[in-house]
Amino acid sequence: MNPIIIALDFQTGQEALAFIDQFPTSQSLFVKVGMELFYREDNQILTQLKVRGCKIFLDLKLHDIPNTVFQSAKILSQLGVDMVTIHAAGGSKMIQAAHDGLVSGAGTKKIPKLLAVTQLTSTSEKVLHEELHIGLTLQESVLSLARLAVSNGADGVICAAPEAPMIHKNIGKDFLCVTPGIRLPGQSHQDQQRVVSPKKAHIFGSDYIVVGRSITQASNKLAAFKRVQASWNE
Ligand SMILES: O=c1ccn([C@@H]2O[C@H](COP(=O)(O)O)[C@@H](O)[C@H]2O)c(=O)[nH]1
């Protein structure tokens, strides 16, 4: 299994595909299409990526009333992607609606994995308390949202890697922990707050790491991807 999901945070499909085309065709890539690329390019970027053999994590982080999420998830389920996201903070009915929408929309297609964002990896303990007015610790809040997610049909969560052991211990080893907030040693954290190296994420038990700028903004992107792989395998 390839545990590295590359976040294709490019402004155009042309840039994203030029990036993908640098990799050998034998390399099976797992990529994340987020709001930036999807809002610009729509479904046709997904088709282009599938033609190139990529697995796709469509990261649109749905967060709305249950009916809207149900209808949207139904459509996402028909796009042939492997994973989709919602915000767990939308609550039990919203998570359930996302699950039901995916099941109802998939038809004969494979149902995409449903991942619930717990606390964004750009959120610090200080922001959680002072801006969001949440009285729990980050770990408590992440675990509580992960419990809400699993009870309502999610297959896993988006969290920071140091939270993965707690989630796997309390919820189960098969519940996916997909972890952004990844940097190689010495790199700037930029807007991320809860950051670890690929090696540390592997030790913590992340099922997948999501890596964007460390690879996509490197001068030699293929070499950067190999450095991430090497760190994970250390
Ligand atoms: O909590 C979250 C949820 C999603 N992301 C996404 O992951 C990548 C990370 O990019 P980097 O450049 O490696 O920081 C990005 O697409 C985010 O939208 C996240 O970082 N944290």
The ligand as an SDF file (V2000), in Angstrom:
LIG
                    3D

 21 22  0  0  0  0  0  0  0  0999 V2000
   -6.6990   19.2820    9.1180 O   0  0  0  0  0  0  0  0  0  0  0  0
   -6.3720   19.3750    7.9220 C   0  0  0  0  0  0  0  0  0  0  0  0
   -7.1900   18.9580    6.8980 C   0  0  0  0  0  0  0  0  0  0  0  0
   -6.7430   19.0560    5.6060 C   0  0  0  0  0  0  0  0  0  0  0  0
   -5.5300   19.5560    5.3080 N   0  0  0  0  0  0  0  0  0  0  0  0
   -5.1130   19.6030    3.8920 C   0  0  0  0  0  0  0  0  0  0  0  0
   -3.8930   18.8740    3.7160 O   0  0  0  0  0  0  0  0  0  0  0  0
   -3.0020   19.5670    2.8350 C   0  0  0  0  0  0  0  0  0  0  0  0
   -1.7220   19.8780    3.5750 C   0  0  0  0  0  0  0  0  0  0  0  0
   -0.8990   20.6730    2.7780 O   0  0  0  0  0  0  0  0  0  0  0  0
    0.5990   21.0770    3.2050 P   0  0  0  0  0  0  0  0  0  0  0  0
    1.0460   21.9360    2.0670 O   0  0  0  0  0  0  0  0  0  0  0  0
    1.3800   19.7890    3.3070 O   0  0  0  0  0  0  0  0  0  0  0  0
    0.5480   21.8250    4.4930 O   0  0  0  0  0  0  0  0  0  0  0  0
   -3.7600   20.7960    2.3420 C   0  0  0  0  0  0  0  0  0  0  0  0
   -4.3250   20.4870    1.0970 O   0  0  0  0  0  0  0  0  0  0  0  0
   -4.8690   21.0120    3.3530 C   0  0  0  0  0  0  0  0  0  0  0  0
   -6.0570   21.5030    2.7630 O   0  0  0  0  0  0  0  0  0  0  0  0
   -4.7220   19.9830    6.3210 C   0  0  0  0  0  0  0  0  0  0  0  0
   -3.5960   20.4740    6.0910 O   0  0  0  0  0  0  0  0  0  0  0  0
   -5.1550   19.8610    7.6030 N   0  0  0  0  0  0  0  0  0  0  0  0
  1  2  2  0
  2  3  1  0
  2 21  1  0
  3  4  2  0
  4  5  1  0
  5  6  1  0
  5 19  1  0
  6  7  1  0
  6 17  1  0
  7  8  1  0
  8  9  1  0
  8 15  1  0
  9 10  1  0
 10 11  1  0
 11 12  2  0
 11 13  1  0
 11 14  1  0
 15 16  1  0
 15 17  1  0
 17 18  1  0
 19 20  2  0
 19 21  1  0
M  END
$$$$
